[in-house]
Amino acid sequence: MADERGGAAPTPTPAPAPTPTTPTPAPAPAPVTLQDLARELGLHVSTVSRVLNGSTGAGARPAAAPQTAQRIRELADRLGYRPDPYAASLRTRRSNLLGVLFPRLSEIVVATIYEGIEEEATEHGLSVFVTNTHDDPATQRQRIAMVLGRRVDGVIIGDAHLDGAALDHPKLHGTPYVLVNRHAGPEHPAVTCDDHLGGRLAAERLLALGHREVAVVAGESFASTGADRALGFAERYREAGLPLPAHRVHHCRFDTAGGREAATALLGGPGPRPTALFAVNDLAAIGAMGAARDLGLRLGEDLALIGYNDMPVAAELPVALTTVRSPMAEQGRVAVRELLRTLAGGSAESRLLPPELVVRSSCGAPVGPPLS
């Protein structure tokens, strides 16, 4: 279309599209504070703080009457109160954090003990973190330094060696600690299974079945677990007038490969072939099963076998494993309680938890009259 001067009419410029507006988000609600709770309940803020943030460990005094404490906790739950760990740390000079050292958390026994530690710590308002040391002394010392650098309130050590070498770490002095599963001398408080008694229980079973020719898959020599179990077993056989010769005790790694290697050596060693094996943990016992299979031996018939710990898989194997049950998770829980005793101003005590023999088909029928 032409305009009045005969030229082309200009193309009208479209109006700019309105810019979409993003709605302004509503401000997040302010976090619920101790003062908010105290105001609504008509209590002093210090009372509310003691109930929600105070120590519940051994020796701690009640923060308030039970009915008052329940009212405080119910309101805190309803309003979504969350404690500030950093503020609590500054106020109490406590981190409410425990460090745990283990050889390998991938091992079912260690993992079960750790579950007990975590459950008990949580019940007392504590957090836990774990690090693996692979049973290497240099790594143990490095990880102890790392754990203490996190300003933990205490340490639970599950990788101690009998010589206690890593426990002389200078940074460990002055920090409460407890050993678990293994011990390293009377100067170090430890919560363990009574492994010496457990070894004797295994020997009693084999003696009752008439086994004279026996051998021990003994595990690592630096760990009290293997040493005590093997010692208790050998001691009971010696009392029966059947001392074990040195070549009938074979040290090995605490895994299936180590157990298989040790059992192969024991079953093919000098003198009469053993009619029974005691493996100081269930993983080594499973390895020994593989060695027996390779040699054409029928478990429970040609060869009796006893393990230790009673892992969940022990009862489900093709030939169910006779084993000594260790209170794994309870060790972890008791270790936390003993550490709390120290944190409350007392002293941790060493504790021996009782083992239990669980008889299954891997031991088989008697091979002779009972031995005294």
C-alpha positions, -999 to 999 in steps of 0.1 A, spaced: 0 0 0 13 35 -9 12 64 15 -1 99 6 32 108 -12 30 78 -34 57 58 -16 54 25 0 37 25 34 62 16 62 58 -17 77 45 -13 112 69 -23 139 53 -50 161 50 -41 198 76 -59 220 63 -90 236 59 -87 273 88 -101 293 76 -130 314 81 -124 351 94 -151 374 75 -151 405 95 -143 436 99 -174 457 85 -172 492 112 -168 518 121 -200 535 107 -203 570 132 -194 596 147 -224 614 131 -232 648 154 -222 676 158 -232 712 144 -198 722 112 -205 701 107 -238 719 114 -224 753 90 -195 747 61 -218 736 67 -242 765 72 -215 791 106 -229 801 141 -215 804 161 -219 773 189 -237 792 165 -265 802 154 -270 766 190 -270 755 201 -296 781 172 -320 770 179 -317 733 216 -312 731 229 -325 764 249 -357 770 231 -390 773 262 -410 780 271 -430 811 271 -408 842 251 -380 827 225 -365 850 189 -360 839 184 -327 821 148 -323 833 119 -343 848 107 -371 825 74 -354 817 91 -321 809 117 -338 787 89 -356 768 70 -323 762 102 -307 749 110 -335 725 74 -338 712 73 -300 704 108 -302 688 96 -330 666 64 -313 657 81 -280 648 110 -296 630 138 -284 653 173 -294 642 203 -289 665 232 -270 652 262 -293 657 288 -266 653 271 -244 679 269 -274 702 305 -281 697 315 -246 707 293 -247 737 303 -281 751 338 -284 736 326 -318 723 323 -328 687 299 -357 695 320 -376 669 337 -410 673 364 -423 649 367 -460 642 396 -479 627 392 -514 611 413 -535 588 386 -538 561 350 -529 564 343 -553 535 346 -582 559 313 -594 572 325 -598 608 340 -563 608 309 -548 592 287 -564 618 308 -551 646 306 -516 630 268 -518 628 267 -524 666 290 -494 671 269 -472 649 236 -483 665 248 -477 700 264 -444 692 233 -431 675 212 -440 706 236 -416 726 234 -388 701 269 -395 686 280 -397 650 306 -422 638 330 -424 609 352 -453 599 385 -457 581 402 -488 568 439 -496 575 444 -529 557 462 -542 589 493 -523 577 512 -506 606 523 -476 586 488 -470 574 474 -475 609 496 -447 622 486 -424 594 449 -431 599 451 -425 636 466 -391 630 439 -384 604 411 -395 628 424 -374 656 427 -344 633 389 -345 630 387 -335 667 369 -367 676 357 -372 712 371 -408 712 384 -436 691 374 -473 687 403 -493 673 395 -526 657 428 -533 640 452 -536 669 482 -559 666 494 -580 696 526 -559 699 505 -527 703 530 -508 681 505 -484 664 489 -477 698 520 -457 710 511 -430 685 519 -397 704 487 -380 692 466 -409 708 478 -400 743 451 -380 760 423 -391 737 399 -417 751 400 -450 731 389 -486 733 399 -516 714 373 -539 699 375 -575 686 412 -577 693 433 -569 724 469 -558 727 479 -562 764 463 -552 797 472 -516 795 448 -511 766 410 -515 774 395 -539 749 361 -554 743 364 -589 727 349 -623 725 365 -647 749 385 -663 720 406 -685 742 374 -701 755 361 -703 720 391 -724 709 386 -747 738 349 -752 729 360 -763 694 385 -787 709 359 -801 733 336 -810 704 363 -828 684 376 -846 714 340 -858 721 339 -872 686 371 -891 691 394 -871 668 431 -876 676 446 -863 644 437 -826 643 451 -794 629 445 -757 631 441 -731 603 454 -704 626 450 -671 608 474 -641 612 499 -644 640 498 -607 648 461 -607 657 448 -618 691 418 -633 675 437 -660 657 464 -664 684 439 -668 713 416 -692 694 445 -714 683 460 -713 718 428 -723 735 423 -752 711 459 -765 714 458 -761 752 427 -783 755 442 -810 733 474 -809 754 453 -814 785 439 -845 769 474 -859 764 474 -851 727 497 -821 721 497 -806 686 530 -807 668 542 -774 653 534 -785 617 498 -790 626 493 -752 632 494 -732 600 491 -694 600 474 -677 571 454 -647 559 419 -643 573 402 -650 540 390 -679 519 422 -680 498 444 -681 530 422 -708 545 424 -729 513 461 -726 511 466 -735 548 442 -764 547 459 -778 516 493 -777 533 479 -793 565 460 -821 547 491 -829 526 517 -825 554 539 -852 570 524 -880 591 488 -892 592 463 -870 575 442 -850 600 407 -862 604 395 -828 616 404 -791 611 397 -761 633 397 -728 613 399 -697 634 373 -678 613 345 -688 590 361 -674 558 391 -696 564 368 -725 570 351 -720 537 385 -720 520 393 -752 538 361 -767 523 375 -759 489 408 -777 498 388 -807 510 368 -808 478 400 -806 456 414 -836 476 382 -856 471 374 -856 509 337 -856 519 330 -830 546 314 -845 577 325 -879 566 362 -880 557 370 -847 573 354 -828 602 356 -790 602 348 -762 627 349 -725 619 345 -694 641 322 -664 643 290 -679 628 286 -657 598 250 -658 583 263 -679 554 276 -706 577 243 -724 581 235 -721 544 265 -738 529 261 -772 510 274 -788 542 263 -766 571 293 -754 591 298 -761 627 312 -729 642 319 -710 674 294 -681 675 310 -647 684 287 -619 696 299 -596 668 274 -567 670 273 -568 708 311 -562 708 305 -530 690 278 -518 713 297 -526 745 328 -508 731 308 -476 727 295 -480 762 330 -484 776 341 -454 757 312 -433 770 323 -444 805 356 -427 799 340 -396 783 319 -392 815 351 -391 836 354 -428 845 377 -455 831 369 -480 804 372 -516 814 382 -546 793 353 -570 786 352 -606 775 319 -616 759 310 -653 759 312 -675 728 288 -703 719 294 -735 699 269 -741 672 269 -777 660 260 -785 624 267 -812 599 303 -804 590 316 -823 621 299 -855 612 296 -886 633 320 -899 659 352 -915 646 361 -932 679 353 -931 716 354 -897 734 388 -885 744 393 -870 779 
